[in-house]
Amino acid sequence: MTDARIPPHQVQWESKSEWQSHPHAELSPPPDGRVRAPWTRVLALGAGAFAVWFLLFAPTLQHNAQVSPVGTRRTVSLDVVGPVAALSRALGLSHIVSVTGRGNGLSSGSVGLTSSGPPPPPRGGTRPGPKPAHGSGGAPPPTTVPPNPKLPTAAAPLRVLIVGDSIGLDVGGPLQSDLAGTGIVNAALDGRVSTGLTRPDYFNWPAELTADIRSTQPQVVVVMIGANDAQDFLGPPDVPYTSPQWNTLYAQRVAQFMQIAGSGGATVVWVGMPPMQSAGLSAQMSDVNAVVQQQAVKAHPPVTYVSTDKSLGTAQGGYTAFVTNAAGQVVNVREPDGTHLTPGGGQVVAQQVIAELQTLGYHI
């Protein structure tokens, strides 16, 4: 038996049970060689690690709070995270996070504007030939007839712009690929997660769409936005989602977006939100879709609305994770979250949009 008066660090322990019986066993390593730190040191290390993580990711946490529904929780989160996020940016720590690919959802989950397919012809028509010498009496050059956008060719491809939120991205990727695969369509895609039309303070879609149209000069614009829109409008004054004024204000936002989309003479196709697994979210998407459909009819020229209630849902328009495609194959169309689309689901809607364009007379 070991004398308890001997300092534990000088004891040669014969067994683990002997070490455990010593009144000051916590002051020395156990006989198996492991080192135990006092709980106060462990707590301090944990708190320090959390502080470093919080400082690094404060801008991301601030972003998550900014896009969350308006309410007490959002206000408190912004009040707590805001000063730390400002310090992180001032110290340049937020740049470290962005370099590692773990920045906020807006940058990491968005594609920006990408283009795929044959390049469009130079702006201003066909390249002019050599001018006849002055006074030569040569015949004037023939008038160039603009190509018919509904009869695209590899030399004069149809220009399509696809814009959307995260679900719009689920559809936009397959649609861009399918259109570019025809060899006669140049398809551009601009997708931004966690965005919509109710929160221009976070992401200004009208300004983004205006820039996209200026850059791509589309002949067709496909829109799929709305998954994040069932939330309050920020004021002053704030307009709660459940208030009668909300529909009026949202209708104005949708009408403005449709007007911008068609401002260059493009055909506008708006894809509606699908049924959701959550009954509450599904009801919200029905509200959003109803406003969009009303504005599509009122638009000049009218906007083509494509419903996904049955293409991604049951025959009654309810939620389902599996559908049967035109080939008789059962396709898993929804992610486990019951909200987003699988690649197969995106493909289903992409083909639905292409079929709608063909109905409108586009030979693609």
C-alpha positions as CSV (number, residue, x, y, z in Angstrom):
1,M,0.0,0.0,0.0
2,T,1.3,3.4,-0.9
3,D,1.7,6.0,1.8
4,A,-0.8,8.8,1.2
5,R,1.7,11.3,2.6
6,I,4.1,10.7,-0.3
7,P,3.6,13.3,-3.1
8,P,1.7,11.6,-5.9
9,H,4.1,12.6,-8.6
10,Q,6.9,10.6,-6.8
11,V,4.8,7.4,-6.4
12,Q,5.4,4.4,-8.5
13,W,1.9,3.2,-9.0
14,E,1.5,-0.6,-9.0
15,S,-2.1,-0.6,-10.4
16,K,-4.9,1.7,-11.6
17,S,-7.0,0.9,-8.5
18,E,-4.1,2.0,-6.2
19,W,-3.8,5.3,-8.1
20,Q,-7.6,5.9,-7.9
21,S,-7.6,5.3,-4.1
22,H,-4.9,8.0,-3.5
23,P,-6.6,11.2,-2.0
24,H,-4.7,13.4,-4.5
25,A,-4.8,11.2,-7.5
26,E,-5.9,14.1,-9.8
27,L,-2.5,15.8,-9.3
28,S,-0.6,13.0,-11.1
29,P,-0.8,11.0,-14.2
30,P,-2.5,7.6,-14.0
31,P,-0.4,4.4,-14.4
32,D,-1.4,4.0,-18.0
33,G,0.5,7.2,-19.0
34,R,-2.5,9.4,-19.9
35,V,-2.4,13.1,-18.9
36,R,-5.5,14.7,-17.4
37,A,-6.0,18.4,-17.3
38,P,-8.0,20.2,-14.6
39,W,-11.6,20.9,-15.6
40,T,-11.0,24.6,-15.3
41,R,-8.3,24.4,-18.0
42,V,-10.6,22.3,-20.3
43,L,-13.4,24.9,-19.9
44,A,-11.0,27.8,-20.6
45,L,-9.7,26.0,-23.8
46,G,-13.3,25.3,-24.9
47,A,-14.3,28.9,-24.4
48,G,-11.3,30.2,-26.2
49,A,-11.9,27.9,-29.2
50,F,-15.6,29.0,-29.3
51,A,-14.5,32.7,-29.2
52,V,-12.1,32.2,-32.2
53,W,-14.8,30.3,-34.2
54,F,-17.4,33.0,-33.3
55,L,-15.0,35.8,-34.5
56,L,-14.2,34.0,-37.7
57,F,-17.7,33.1,-38.7
58,A,-19.6,36.1,-37.3
59,P,-20.2,37.5,-40.8
60,T,-21.7,34.2,-41.8
61,L,-23.9,34.1,-38.7
62,Q,-24.9,37.7,-39.5
63,H,-25.9,36.7,-43.0
64,N,-28.0,33.9,-41.7
65,A,-29.8,36.3,-39.3
66,Q,-30.3,38.8,-42.1
67,V,-32.2,36.4,-44.3
68,S,-34.3,34.9,-41.5
69,P,-37.9,35.9,-41.0
70,V,-38.5,39.3,-39.3
71,G,-39.1,39.0,-35.6
72,T,-37.6,39.1,-32.1
73,R,-35.2,36.3,-32.7
74,R,-33.8,38.0,-35.8
75,T,-33.5,41.3,-34.0
76,V,-31.7,39.8,-31.1
77,S,-29.4,37.8,-33.3
78,L,-28.4,40.9,-35.3
79,D,-27.8,42.9,-32.2
80,V,-25.5,40.2,-30.8
81,V,-23.6,39.2,-33.9
82,G,-23.4,42.6,-35.6
83,P,-20.5,44.1,-33.6
84,V,-18.5,40.9,-33.7
85,A,-19.0,40.6,-37.5
86,A,-17.8,44.2,-37.9
87,L,-14.7,43.4,-35.9
88,S,-14.1,40.3,-38.0
89,R,-14.2,42.3,-41.2
90,A,-12.0,45.0,-39.7
91,L,-9.4,42.5,-38.8
92,G,-9.6,40.8,-42.2
93,L,-10.6,37.5,-40.6
94,S,-13.8,37.1,-42.7
95,H,-11.5,36.9,-45.7
96,I,-9.9,33.8,-44.3
97,V,-13.3,32.1,-44.2
98,S,-14.2,33.1,-47.7
99,V,-10.9,31.8,-49.1
100,T,-11.6,28.4,-47.5
101,G,-14.9,28.3,-49.3
102,R,-16.9,28.6,-46.1
103,G,-18.3,32.0,-46.5
104,N,-21.9,33.1,-46.3
105,G,-24.7,31.3,-48.2
106,L,-25.0,34.0,-50.8
107,S,-21.5,33.5,-52.1
108,S,-20.9,29.8,-51.6
109,G,-24.2,28.6,-52.9
110,S,-24.6,31.0,-55.8
111,V,-23.3,30.6,-59.3
112,G,-23.4,34.3,-60.5
113,L,-23.8,34.7,-64.2
114,T,-22.5,31.8,-66.3
115,S,-23.1,31.1,-70.0
116,S,-23.1,27.8,-71.9
117,G,-23.7,27.0,-75.6
118,P,-22.6,28.5,-78.9
119,P,-21.6,32.2,-78.6
120,P,-24.1,34.7,-79.9
121,P,-23.2,36.7,-83.0
122,P,-21.5,40.1,-82.5
123,R,-23.8,42.8,-81.4
124,G,-25.2,44.9,-84.1
125,G,-25.8,42.1,-86.6
126,T,-23.4,40.5,-89.1
127,R,-19.9,41.7,-89.5
128,P,-19.8,44.3,-92.3
129,G,-17.7,43.6,-95.4
130,P,-15.3,46.1,-97.1
131,K,-16.8,49.4,-98.1
132,P,-16.9,50.3,-101.7
133,A,-14.6,53.1,-102.8
134,H,-16.1,56.6,-102.7
135,G,-17.7,57.4,-106.0
136,S,-17.2,54.0,-107.5
137,G,-20.9,53.7,-108.2
138,G,-21.0,50.3,-106.6
139,A,-24.3,48.9,-105.5
140,P,-25.3,49.5,-101.8
141,P,-24.7,46.6,-99.5
142,P,-27.7,44.3,-99.1
143,T,-29.9,44.8,-96.1
144,T,-29.3,42.2,-93.4
145,V,-32.5,40.6,-92.1
146,P,-32.4,39.8,-88.4
147,P,-32.6,36.1,-87.7
148,N,-35.9,34.8,-86.4
149,P,-35.3,33.9,-82.7
150,K,-37.8,31.1,-83.0
151,L,-35.7,29.5,-85.7
152,P,-32.3,29.5,-84.1
153,T,-29.1,28.2,-85.7
154,A,-25.6,27.5,-84.5
155,A,-24.6,30.8,-86.2
156,A,-27.5,32.7,-84.7
157,P,-28.4,30.9,-81.4
158,L,-31.4,31.6,-79.3
159,R,-30.3,33.6,-76.2
160,V,-31.9,32.4,-73.0
161,L,-31.4,33.9,-69.5
162,I,-32.3,31.8,-66.5
163,V,-32.6,33.4,-63.0
164,G,-33.7,32.0,-59.7
165,D,-33.2,31.3,-56.0
166,S,-31.9,27.9,-54.6
167,I,-34.8,26.0,-56.2
168,G,-34.3,28.0,-59.3
169,L,-30.8,26.7,-59.3
170,D,-32.0,23.2,-58.9
171,V,-33.9,23.7,-62.2
172,G,-31.5,26.1,-63.8
173,G,-28.5,23.8,-63.9
174,P,-30.3,21.0,-65.9
175,L,-32.1,23.5,-68.1
176,Q,-28.9,25.3,-69.0
177,S,-27.2,22.0,-69.8
178,D,-30.2,20.8,-71.9
179,L,-30.5,24.0,-73.8
180,A,-26.8,24.3,-74.6
181,G,-26.8,20.6,-75.7
182,T,-29.1,21.5,-78.6
183,G,-26.2,23.4,-80.2
184,I,-28.5,26.3,-81.2
185,V,-29.1,27.9,-77.8
186,N,-26.8,30.1,-75.7
187,A,-28.1,29.7,-72.1
188,A,-26.9,32.0,-69.3
189,L,-27.7,31.2,-65.6
190,D,-27.7,33.5,-62.6
191,G,-28.7,31.7,-59.4
192,R,-28.6,33.1,-55.8
193,V,-29.5,31.1,-52.8
194,S,-31.5,32.6,-49.9
195,T,-32.8,35.4,-52.1
196,G,-36.1,36.6,-53.3
197,L,-38.2,39.7,-54.0
198,T,-39.2,40.6,-50.5
199,R,-35.7,41.4,-49.2
200,P,-33.9,43.8,-51.6
201,D,-32.0,45.0,-48.5
202,Y,-30.1,41.6,-48.6
203,F,-30.0,41.1,-52.4
204,N,-31.5,43.4,-55.0
205,W,-32.9,41.1,-57.7
206,P,-34.3,43.9,-59.9
207,A,-30.9,45.5,-60.1
208,E,-29.3,42.1,-60.8
209,L,-31.7,41.2,-63.5
210,T,-31.3,44.6,-65.2
211,A,-27.5,44.0,-65.3
212,D,-28.0,40.5,-66.6
213,I,-30.2,41.6,-69.4
214,R,-27.8,44.4,-70.3
215,S,-25.0,41.8,-70.4
216,T,-26.8,38.9,-72.2
217,Q,-29.5,40.6,-74.3
218,P,-31.8,37.6,-73.9
219,Q,-34.6,36.7,-76.2
220,V,-36.1,34.4,-73.6
221,V,-36.0,34.9,-69.8
222,V,-36.9,32.0,-67.5
223,V,-37.6,32.9,-63.8
224,M,-38.0,30.6,-60.8
225,I,-38.1,32.7,-57.6
226,G,-40.3,32.6,-54.6
227,A,-39.1,30.0,-52.1
228,N,-37.9,32.6,-49.6
229,D,-40.6,35.2,-50.3
230,A,-43.2,34.3,-47.7
231,Q,-41.9,36.7,-45.0
232,D,-42.4,40.2,-43.8
233,F,-41.4,43.3,-45.9
234,L,-39.0,45.5,-44.0
235,G,-40.2,49.1,-43.6
236,P,-40.6,51.6,-42.4
237,P,-43.3,50.6,-41.9
238,D,-42.9,46.8,-41.8
239,V,-45.5,44.8,-43.7
240,P,-46.2,41.4,-42.0
241,Y,-46.6,38.5,-44.3
242,T,-50.1,37.7,-42.9
243,S,-51.4,41.3,-43.5
244,P,-53.8,42.2,-46.3
245,Q,-51.2,44.7,-47.5
246,W,-48.6,42.0,-48.1
247,N,-50.3,40.6,-51.3
248,T,-50.6,44.1,-52.8
249,L,-46.9,44.9,-52.2
250,Y,-45.7,41.5,-53.4
251,A,-47.8,41.9,-56.5
252,Q,-46.0,45.2,-57.2
253,R,-42.6,43.5,-56.8
254,V,-43.6,40.6,-59.1
255,A,-45.0,43.0,-61.7
256,Q,-41.9,45.1,-61.6
257,F,-39.7,42.0,-62.1
258,M,-41.8,40.8,-65.0
259,Q,-41.5,44.2,-66.6
260,I,-37.7,44.2,-66.3
261,A,-37.5,40.7,-67.6
262,G,-39.4,41.6,-70.8
263,S,-38.0,45.1,-71.2
264,G,-35.8,44.0,-74.1
265,G,-38.6,42.3,-75.9
266,A,-37.8,38.8,-74.5
267,T,-40.4,36.1,-74.0
268,V,-40.8,35.6,-70.2
269,V,-41.5,32.2,-68.7
270,W,-42.1,32.1,-64.9
271,V,-41.9,28.7,-63.2
272,G,-44.0,28.3,-60.1
273,M,-42.9,26.8,-56.8
274,P,-43.7,23.1,-56.3
275,P,-45.7,21.6,-53.4
276,M,-43.7,21.2,-50.2
277,Q,-43.5,18.5,-47.6
278,S,-44.2,21.0,-44.9
279,A,-47.9,21.8,-45.0
280,G,-47.2,25.3,-43.7
281,L,-44.6,26.0,-46.3
282,S,-46.7,24.5,-49.0
283,A,-49.5,26.8,-48.2
284,Q,-47.1,29.8,-48.3
285,M,-45.9,28.7,-51.8
286,S,-49.5,28.5,-52.9
287,D,-50.0,32.1,-51.8
288,V,-46.8,33.2,-53.7
289,N,-47.9,31.2,-56.8
290,A,-51.3,32.8,-56.8
291,V,-49.9,36.3,-56.9
292,V,-47.5,35.4,-59.7
293,Q,-50.2,33.8,-61.8
294,Q,-52.4,36.9,-61.4
295,Q,-49.6,39.2,-62.5
296,A,-48.6,36.9,-65.4
297,V,-52.0,37.4,-66.9
298,K,-51.9,41.2,-66.4
299,A,-48.4,41.7,-67.8
300,H,-47.9,43.3,-71.3
301,P,-47.2,41.1,-73.1
302,P,-48.5,38.3,-70.9
303,V,-46.0,36.2,-69.1
304,T,-46.1,32.4,-69.5
305,Y,-46.7,30.7,-66.2
306,V,-45.5,27.1,-65.8
307,S,-47.0,25.2,-62.9
308,T,-45.1,22.5,-61.1
309,D,-47.9,21.4,-58.9
310,K,-48.5,18.2,-60.8
311,S,-45.1,17.7,-62.6
312,L,-43.4,17.5,-59.2
313,G,-46.5,16.5,-57.2
314,T,-49.5,14.2,-57.1
315,A,-52.4,14.3,-59.5
316,Q,-54.1,16.5,-57.0
317,G,-51.1,18.8,-56.7
318,G,-49.9,17.5,-53.3
319,Y,-46.4,16.7,-52.2
320,T,-44.6,13.5,-53.3
321,A,-41.0,12.6,-53.4
322,F,-41.4,10.3,-56.5
323,V,-43.1,10.9,-59.8
324,T,-43.4,8.8,-63.0
325,N,-41.9,10.4,-66.0
326,A,-43.0,10.3,-69.7
327,A,-40.9,7.1,-70.2
328,G,-42.8,5.3,-67.4
329,Q,-39.8,5.5,-65.0
330,V,-40.2,6.4,-61.3
331,V,-38.0,9.3,-60.5
332,N,-36.9,10.7,-57.1
333,V,-37.6,14.4,-57.5
334,R,-37.1,15.8,-54.0
335,E,-34.3,16.1,-51.6
336,P,-34.7,14.7,-48.0
337,D,-35.5,18.2,-46.7
338,G,-38.8,18.1,-48.6
339,T,-38.1,21.4,-50.2
340,H,-35.3,21.3,-52.8
341,L,-35.2,19.3,-55.9
342,T,-32.9,16.4,-56.8
343,P,-31.1,16.4,-60.1
344,G,-33.8,14.2,-61.4
345,G,-36.4,16.7,-60.2
346,G,-34.6,19.5,-61.9
347,Q,-34.5,17.6,-65.1
348,V,-38.2,17.0,-65.0
349,V,-38.9,20.7,-64.8
350,A,-36.2,21.6,-67.3
351,Q,-37.9,19.4,-69.9
352,Q,-41.3,20.9,-69.0
353,V,-39.9,24.4,-69.7
354,I,-38.4,23.3,-73.0
355,A,-41.7,21.8,-74.0
356,E,-43.4,25.1,-73.1
357,L,-41.0,27.0,-75.3
358,Q,-41.7,24.6,-78.2
359,T,-45.4,25.2,-77.6
360,L,-44.7,28.9,-77.9
361,G,-43.1,28.3,-81.3
362,Y,-39.4,28.0,-80.6
363,H,-37.7,25.3,-82.7
364,I,-35.3,23.9,-80.1
